[in-house]
Each structure stands twice: as C-alpha cells, then as structure tokens.
C-alpha cells in the first residue's frame, strides 16, 4: 500500500498517521485520505509537486 509506505518514510505523514491511529482510526485507512488530498492538490491547482527541502 502506498499510504503505509508513505507513512513509514515521510516524517510529516508519519506524525499524522500516528495521531490518527491513536484516535482510533484503522491503520490502513488512517493516512489514505491525507495522501490522496496531497496528491490531488497540485493537480487541481495546475502545478507540479515540489518536495519540501530541508
């Protein structure tokens, strides 16, 4: 599942995943919507995705 891999390797998504799981969301559902929203936002705005740099 791409959502679980993203939650494993992306620190921002990992924090969101941990917060949602502690509130009682099922593990597979916890981050899927967030990942879809993040992927859809640049497409909707007509921009390219830019990774956050340190």
N, C-alpha and C positions, 0 to 999 in steps of 0.2 A: 504494500500500500504506500503510495507516495506521501500520504499525510503522516504516517508513522515515521517514515524516513526523514521527512522534513522536521518533525518534532524531535527527532533524535540528533540531528546535525545543525539545526538553526537555533541559536540561543534565544532569540525573541519568541519563536514558535514553541520552544521547549518550555519557557516560562508560562506562556498562555495555556499550553497543554497541561502542565502541572496544576495550574489554577483551576481549569475546568474539571479535571479528574477529581480533585479534592472536593469540588462542589457536588460530585455525584454523576457527572456525565459518563457514559460508556467510553471506554478507551478509544475505540475506532471512530466514534462519532465526534469526539472532543475537538479535534483540530481540523476535520474535513471542511467544514463550512468556512473557517478562517482562511484556509488555503485556497479555496475556490474564490473567495472575495478578493484576496490578494492577487490572484492570477487574473481576475476579470477587470479589476480597476484600471490598469494601464490600457487594456484593450478598449474599454469603454471611453477613455479619455483620448485615445488615439496616440498614445505614447509608447515608447519602448520601456521594458522593465530595466531598472538600474539597481544593481545590488548596493547595499549600504556599505560604504567604505569605513575603515577604522580611523 
